[in-house]
Amino acid sequence: MSLDKWSSSLRYHSKLSLGGDVPYFEIAVRKAGLLALAFAAAALAGCKLPVLDPESDAVARAMYTDLRTGSPEIHTRLSPELKTPASQAELVNMRALIPPGEPSTGKAVGWNYVSVLGQGKSAVMTHEYDYPGKVVLAQVSLQRPEGAKAWIVDGARIRAATTQELDALKFSPLGKSPTHYVFLAAMGASLTLMLVALIKVIRTKGLKRKWLWVIASLFCVIGFEINWFSGAVSWKANFGLINAGVLSGSSRFDPWILFFCLPLGAILILAGVWAKPEPVQDAETPAP
């Protein structure tokens, strides 16, 4: 079993690899609109987001410390499936990516927990560690089988980047390609059309079920998103309301994602196809 084997259901933030060109960050793209909607729904419903478990956090930090120092204690933390020569070779490759010395700071930037009845609990812990001129992102996958008291490590990933390379991930409108600017313009146009259509519906007299047309003015189909770092654009069928904005993860390795959708409802309203008031009939003139 490879140390870098990662359950797709547990991916969190950036998808990491053991090597490769650091500037080309391979993103496990989140569905930006659905993620934002999920957080909003959780907040509106009064649900609590996952709380960082101190025990799993401590195990993940200890795993990283053992890895960077080459401590033999690391083998006691691994699951039996990872105690193989191949995994030992991967640990050596991971350690080579870590700068020498102790990090100046280390903080948790992501955590996710999944419980399965009869199987126990799993966790994905993501930490950033700062070094002079460099940052290391460490992802550790943990398992705690049903009835067990301690967490064990069943996967790990390491990625390193210089602070200059991470600066390239920051949002900036300068020095971008025409694709970036066209996307920004389209995003602005989408929001503007929805706003104008909404105002038109509110100000239209004699319009029945106005509340329904207010919702229709915000109705969207076909979502578009752009990775602001790489310029990669994608689209997919997406039915919802408004669904436009900017999103970035809590890690400095996460790029900015801009997204918007085609405002079909606003277009049909402004074109006069939807939300038409009923014509006013003239009063009949009484016969002489």
Contacts in CASP RR format, 6 or more apart in sequence:
PFRMAT RR
TARGET T0000
AUTHOR 0000-0000-0000
METHOD contacts of the structure
MODEL  1
MSLDKWSSSLRYHSKLSLGGDVPYFEIAVRKAGLLALAFAAAALAGCKLP
VLDPESDAVARAMYTDLRTGSPEIHTRLSPELKTPASQAELVNMRALIPP
GEPSTGKAVGWNYVSVLGQGKSAVMTHEYDYPGKVVLAQVSLQRPEGAKA
WIVDGARIRAATTQELDALKFSPLGKSPTHYVFLAAMGASLTLMLVALIK
VIRTKGLKRKWLWVIASLFCVIGFEINWFSGAVSWKANFGLINAGVLSGS
SRFDPWILFFCLPLGAILILAGVWAKPEPVQDAETPAP
1 81 0 8 1.000
1 82 0 8 1.000
1 84 0 8 1.000
1 87 0 8 1.000
2 86 0 8 1.000
2 87 0 8 1.000
2 90 0 8 1.000
3 82 0 8 1.000
3 87 0 8 1.000
3 90 0 8 1.000
3 91 0 8 1.000
3 94 0 8 1.000
3 155 0 8 1.000
3 156 0 8 1.000
4 17 0 8 1.000
4 18 0 8 1.000
4 90 0 8 1.000
4 155 0 8 1.000
4 156 0 8 1.000
4 157 0 8 1.000
5 155 0 8 1.000
6 15 0 8 1.000
6 139 0 8 1.000
6 141 0 8 1.000
6 155 0 8 1.000
6 157 0 8 1.000
7 122 0 8 1.000
7 141 0 8 1.000
9 114 0 8 1.000
10 112 0 8 1.000
10 114 0 8 1.000
10 122 0 8 1.000
10 124 0 8 1.000
10 141 0 8 1.000
11 28 0 8 1.000
11 124 0 8 1.000
12 110 0 8 1.000
12 111 0 8 1.000
12 112 0 8 1.000
12 124 0 8 1.000
12 126 0 8 1.000
12 139 0 8 1.000
13 28 0 8 1.000
13 109 0 8 1.000
13 110 0 8 1.000
13 126 0 8 1.000
13 139 0 8 1.000
13 249 0 8 1.000
13 250 0 8 1.000
13 251 0 8 1.000
13 253 0 8 1.000
13 254 0 8 1.000
14 25 0 8 1.000
14 26 0 8 1.000
14 27 0 8 1.000
14 28 0 8 1.000
14 137 0 8 1.000
14 159 0 8 1.000
14 251 0 8 1.000
14 253 0 8 1.000
14 254 0 8 1.000
15 26 0 8 1.000
15 27 0 8 1.000
15 28 0 8 1.000
16 26 0 8 1.000
16 137 0 8 1.000
16 139 0 8 1.000
16 157 0 8 1.000
16 158 0 8 1.000
16 159 0 8 1.000
17 26 0 8 1.000
17 157 0 8 1.000
17 159 0 8 1.000
18 90 0 8 1.000
18 93 0 8 1.000
18 94 0 8 1.000
18 97 0 8 1.000
18 157 0 8 1.000
18 158 0 8 1.000
19 93 0 8 1.000
19 97 0 8 1.000
19 159 0 8 1.000
22 159 0 8 1.000
22 160 0 8 1.000
22 161 0 8 1.000
22 162 0 8 1.000
22 165 0 8 1.000
23 161 0 8 1.000
23 165 0 8 1.000
23 168 0 8 1.000
24 230 0 8 1.000
25 169 0 8 1.000
25 229 0 8 1.000
25 230 0 8 1.000
25 253 0 8 1.000
25 255 0 8 1.000
27 227 0 8 1.000
27 254 0 8 1.000
27 255 0 8 1.000
29 225 0 8 1.000
29 227 0 8 1.000
29 234 0 8 1.000
29 257 0 8 1.000
30 247 0 8 1.000
30 257 0 8 1.000
32 225 0 8 1.000
32 245 0 8 1.000
32 247 0 8 1.000
32 257 0 8 1.000
32 259 0 8 1.000
33 238 0 8 1.000
33 243 0 8 1.000
33 247 0 8 1.000
33 259 0 8 1.000
35 247 0 8 1.000
36 245 0 8 1.000
36 247 0 8 1.000
39 49 0 8 1.000
41 47 0 8 1.000
42 48 0 8 1.000
42 49 0 8 1.000
50 111 0 8 1.000
50 112 0 8 1.000
50 113 0 8 1.000
52 108 0 8 1.000
52 111 0 8 1.000
53 111 0 8 1.000
53 113 0 8 1.000
53 123 0 8 1.000
55 151 0 8 1.000
56 111 0 8 1.000
56 113 0 8 1.000
56 123 0 8 1.000
56 125 0 8 1.000
56 142 0 8 1.000
56 151 0 8 1.000
57 108 0 8 1.000
57 111 0 8 1.000
57 125 0 8 1.000
59 77 0 8 1.000
59 125 0 8 1.000
59 140 0 8 1.000
59 142 0 8 1.000
59 150 0 8 1.000
59 151 0 8 1.000
59 153 0 8 1.000
60 108 0 8 1.000
60 125 0 8 1.000
60 127 0 8 1.000
60 138 0 8 1.000
60 140 0 8 1.000
60 142 0 8 1.000
61 127 0 8 1.000
62 73 0 8 1.000
62 77 0 8 1.000
63 74 0 8 1.000
63 77 0 8 1.000
63 140 0 8 1.000
63 153 0 8 1.000
63 156 0 8 1.000
64 127 0 8 1.000
64 129 0 8 1.000
64 138 0 8 1.000
64 140 0 8 1.000
65 71 0 8 1.000
66 73 0 8 1.000
66 74 0 8 1.000
66 77 0 8 1.000
67 74 0 8 1.000
67 91 0 8 1.000
67 94 0 8 1.000
67 95 0 8 1.000
67 98 0 8 1.000
67 138 0 8 1.000
67 156 0 8 1.000
67 158 0 8 1.000
68 95 0 8 1.000
68 98 0 8 1.000
68 101 0 8 1.000
70 95 0 8 1.000
74 91 0 8 1.000
75 83 0 8 1.000
77 152 0 8 1.000
77 153 0 8 1.000
78 87 0 8 1.000
78 152 0 8 1.000
78 153 0 8 1.000
78 154 0 8 1.000
79 143 0 8 1.000
79 152 0 8 1.000
79 153 0 8 1.000
79 154 0 8 1.000
81 154 0 8 1.000
82 153 0 8 1.000
82 154 0 8 1.000
82 155 0 8 1.000
94 156 0 8 1.000
94 157 0 8 1.000
94 158 0 8 1.000
97 136 0 8 1.000
97 158 0 8 1.000
97 159 0 8 1.000
97 160 0 8 1.000
98 136 0 8 1.000
98 158 0 8 1.000
98 160 0 8 1.000
99 131 0 8 1.000
99 132 0 8 1.000
99 134 0 8 1.000
99 136 0 8 1.000
99 160 0 8 1.000
101 131 0 8 1.000
103 129 0 8 1.000
103 130 0 8 1.000
103 131 0 8 1.000
103 136 0 8 1.000
104 130 0 8 1.000
104 131 0 8 1.000
104 132 0 8 1.000
105 129 0 8 1.000
105 130 0 8 1.000
106 127 0 8 1.000
106 128 0 8 1.000
106 129 0 8 1.000
106 130 0 8 1.000
107 127 0 8 1.000
107 128 0 8 1.000
108 125 0 8 1.000
108 126 0 8 1.000
108 127 0 8 1.000
109 126 0 8 1.000
109 127 0 8 1.000
109 128 0 8 1.000
109 137 0 8 1.000
109 250 0 8 1.000
109 251 0 8 1.000
110 124 0 8 1.000
110 125 0 8 1.000
110 126 0 8 1.000
110 250 0 8 1.000
110 251 0 8 1.000
111 123 0 8 1.000
111 124 0 8 1.000
111 125 0 8 1.000
111 126 0 8 1.000
112 123 0 8 1.000
112 124 0 8 1.000
113 121 0 8 1.000
113 122 0 8 1.000
113 123 0 8 1.000
114 121 0 8 1.000
114 122 0 8 1.000
114 123 0 8 1.000
115 121 0 8 1.000
115 122 0 8 1.000
116 122 0 8 1.000
118 146 0 8 1.000
119 145 0 8 1.000
119 146 0 8 1.000
120 143 0 8 1.000
120 144 0 8 1.000
120 145 0 8 1.000
120 146 0 8 1.000
120 147 0 8 1.000
120 148 0 8 1.000
121 143 0 8 1.000
121 144 0 8 1.000
122 141 0 8 1.000
122 142 0 8 1.000
122 143 0 8 1.000
122 144 0 8 1.000
123 141 0 8 1.000
123 142 0 8 1.000
123 143 0 8 1.000
123 144 0 8 1.000
123 151 0 8 1.000
124 139 0 8 1.000
124 140 0 8 1.000
124 141 0 8 1.000
124 142 0 8 1.000
125 139 0 8 1.000
125 140 0 8 1.000
125 141 0 8 1.000
125 142 0 8 1.000
126 137 0 8 1.000
126 138 0 8 1.000
126 139 0 8 1.000
126 251 0 8 1.000
127 137 0 8 1.000
127 138 0 8 1.000
127 140 0 8 1.000
128 135 0 8 1.000
128 136 0 8 1.000
128 137 0 8 1.000
128 138 0 8 1.000
128 251 0 8 1.000
128 252 0 8 1.000
128 253 0 8 1.000
129 135 0 8 1.000
129 136 0 8 1.000
129 138 0 8 1.000
133 162 0 8 1.000
133 163 0 8 1.000
134 160 0 8 1.000
134 161 0 8 1.000
134 162 0 8 1.000
134 163 0 8 1.000
135 160 0 8 1.000
135 161 0 8 1.000
135 162 0 8 1.000
135 163 0 8 1.000
135 166 0 8 1.000
135 252 0 8 1.000
135 253 0 8 1.000
136 158 0 8 1.000
136 159 0 8 1.000
136 160 0 8 1.000
137 158 0 8 1.000
137 159 0 8 1.000
137 160 0 8 1.000
137 161 0 8 1.000
137 251 0 8 1.000
137 253 0 8 1.000
138 156 0 8 1.000
138 157 0 8 1.000
138 158 0 8 1.000
139 156 0 8 1.000
139 157 0 8 1.000
139 158 0 8 1.000
140 153 0 8 1.000
140 155 0 8 1.000
140 156 0 8 1.000
141 153 0 8 1.000
141 154 0 8 1.000
141 155 0 8 1.000
141 156 0 8 1.000
142 151 0 8 1.000
142 152 0 8 1.000
142 153 0 8 1.000
142 154 0 8 1.000
143 151 0 8 1.000
143 152 0 8 1.000
143 154 0 8 1.000
144 150 0 8 1.000
144 151 0 8 1.000
144 152 0 8 1.000
159 253 0 8 1.000
161 253 0 8 1.000
166 252 0 8 1.000
166 253 0 8 1.000
168 229 0 8 1.000
169 229 0 8 1.000
169 252 0 8 1.000
169 253 0 8 1.000
169 254 0 8 1.000
169 255 0 8 1.000
169 256 0 8 1.000
170 256 0 8 1.000
171 228 0 8 1.000
171 246 0 8 1.000
171 248 0 8 1.000
171 256 0 8 1.000
173 180 0 8 1.000
173 181 0 8 1.000
173 184 0 8 1.000
176 228 0 8 1.000
177 231 0 8 1.000
179 226 0 8 1.000
179 231 0 8 1.000
179 233 0 8 1.000
180 226 0 8 1.000
180 228 0 8 1.000
180 231 0 8 1.000
183 224 0 8 1.000
183 226 0 8 1.000
183 233 0 8 1.000
183 258 0 8 1.000
184 258 0 8 1.000
186 224 0 8 1.000
186 260 0 8 1.000
187 244 0 8 1.000
187 245 0 8 1.000
187 258 0 8 1.000
187 259 0 8 1.000
187 260 0 8 1.000
188 244 0 8 1.000
188 260 0 8 1.000
190 220 0 8 1.000
190 244 0 8 1.000
190 260 0 8 1.000
190 261 0 8 1.000
190 262 0 8 1.000
190 263 0 8 1.000
191 242 0 8 1.000
191 244 0 8 1.000
191 260 0 8 1.000
193 263 0 8 1.000
193 266 0 8 1.000
193 267 0 8 1.000
193 270 0 8 1.000
194 217 0 8 1.000
194 218 0 8 1.000
194 242 0 8 1.000
194 263 0 8 1.000
194 266 0 8 1.000
196 266 0 8 1.000
196 270 0 8 1.000
197 217 0 8 1.000
197 263 0 8 1.000
197 265 0 8 1.000
197 266 0 8 1.000
197 267 0 8 1.000
197 269 0 8 1.000
197 270 0 8 1.000
198 214 0 8 1.000
198 217 0 8 1.000
198 218 0 8 1.000
198 266 0 8 1.000
200 217 0 8 1.000
200 269 0 8 1.000
200 270 0 8 1.000
200 275 0 8 1.000
201 207 0 8 1.000
201 210 0 8 1.000
201 213 0 8 1.000
201 214 0 8 1.000
201 216 0 8 1.000
201 217 0 8 1.000
201 269 0 8 1.000
201 275 0 8 1.000
202 210 0 8 1.000
202 214 0 8 1.000
204 210 0 8 1.000
204 275 0 8 1.000
204 277 0 8 1.000
205 277 0 8 1.000
206 277 0 8 1.000
206 278 0 8 1.000
207 213 0 8 1.000
207 275 0 8 1.000
207 276 0 8 1.000
207 277 0 8 1.000
208 277 0 8 1.000
208 278 0 8 1.000
213 269 0 8 1.000
213 274 0 8 1.000
213 275 0 8 1.000
215 241 0 8 1.000
216 265 0 8 1.000
216 268 0 8 1.000
216 269 0 8 1.000
216 274 0 8 1.000
216 275 0 8 1.000
217 265 0 8 1.000
217 266 0 8 1.000
217 269 0 8 1.000
217 275 0 8 1.000
218 241 0 8 1.000
218 242 0 8 1.000
218 263 0 8 1.000
218 265 0 8 1.000
218 266 0 8 1.000
219 239 0 8 1.000
219 240 0 8 1.000
219 241 0 8 1.000
219 263 0 8 1.000
219 264 0 8 1.000
219 265 0 8 1.000
219 266 0 8 1.000
220 238 0 8 1.000
220 239 0 8 1.000
220 240 0 8 1.000
220 241 0 8 1.000
220 242 0 8 1.000
220 243 0 8 1.000
220 244 0 8 1.000
220 261 0 8 1.000
220 262 0 8 1.000
220 263 0 8 1.000
220 264 0 8 1.000
220 265 0 8 1.000
221 237 0 8 1.000
221 238 0 8 1.000
221 239 0 8 1.000
221 240 0 8 1.000
221 261 0 8 1.000
221 262 0 8 1.000
221 264 0 8 1.000
222 235 0 8 1.000
222 236 0 8 1.000
222 237 0 8 1.000
222 238 0 8 1.000
222 261 0 8 1.000
222 262 0 8 1.000
223 235 0 8 1.000
223 236 0 8 1.000
223 237 0 8 1.000
223 238 0 8 1.000
223 243 0 8 1.000
223 259 0 8 1.000
223 260 0 8 1.000
223 261 0 8 1.000
223 262 0 8 1.000
224 233 0 8 1.000
224 234 0 8 1.000
224 235 0 8 1.000
224 259 0 8 1.000
224 260 0 8 1.000
224 261 0 8 1.000
224 262 0 8 1.000
225 233 0 8 1.000
225 234 0 8 1.000
225 235 0 8 1.000
225 257 0 8 1.000
225 258 0 8 1.000
225 259 0 8 1.000
226 232 0 8 1.000
226 233 0 8 1.000
226 234 0 8 1.000
226 257 0 8 1.000
226 258 0 8 1.000
226 259 0 8 1.000
227 233 0 8 1.000
227 255 0 8 1.000
227 256 0 8 1.000
227 257 0 8 1.000
228 255 0 8 1.000
228 256 0 8 1.000
228 257 0 8 1.000
228 258 0 8 1.000
229 255 0 8 1.000
229 256 0 8 1.000
230 255 0 8 1.000
238 261 0 8 1.000
240 261 0 8 1.000
243 259 0 8 1.000
243 260 0 8 1.000
243 261 0 8 1.000
244 259 0 8 1.000
244 260 0 8 1.000
244 261 0 8 1.000
245 258 0 8 1.000
245 259 0 8 1.000
245 260 0 8 1.000
246 256 0 8 1.000
246 257 0 8 1.000
246 258 0 8 1.000
246 259 0 8 1.000
247 256 0 8 1.000
247 257 0 8 1.000
247 258 0 8 1.000
247 259 0 8 1.000
248 254 0 8 1.000
248 255 0 8 1.000
248 256 0 8 1.000
248 257 0 8 1.000
265 274 0 8 1.000
268 274 0 8 1.000
269 275 0 8 1.000
END
